[in-house]
Amino acid sequence: MNWTYIAGFFDGEGSITYNGKGFRITIPQTNEEVLLSIKKFTGYGNIIYIAKRKSHWSDSWSYYVAKQTEVYDFVKKVKPFVIVKKSLIIKANLELKNIVNNQKLKKKLYFYRKKEIKNLRSKGLTYREIGRKLKIDWGYVRRLNLDLN
């Protein structure tokens, strides 16, 4: 298994979709073993069973990747090898870079706020006072504080 094989498989069978918040990679297949090999090689994604909608159809499974950092990794690694979906991959790659960077910034801000809340609570400030100081809703301050425990 290698990225060239996965790119070819994705190019022929897979899809990349955007739902307004982020991207999703899907590869439907009637051979579960190949999807398990892809999942094992990439180290991420999930495989779901898709029930037959008609009695004469075969059982099928779908490999999907929805976590944006993993979708971004997948796109970067198949980009040099795809042919049919090249323009989609290039467009998605640019947007995914922004999405992943924004997620990293939000995560940093989240941990910074948690640290500040812990510090300010130890000084005896109320949730409302902390909210005013950090310019966020005091209910959010409370939820972040509860996450600390």
Buried (B, 14 or more C-beta within 10 A) or exposed (E): EEBEBBBBBBBEBBEBEBEEEBBBBBBBBEEBEBBEBBBEEBEEBEBEEEEEEEEEEEEBBBBBBBBBBBBBBBBBBBBEBBEEBBEBBEBBBEBBEEBBEEBEEEEEEEEEBBEBBEEBBEEEBEBEBBBEEBEBEBEBBBEBBEEEE
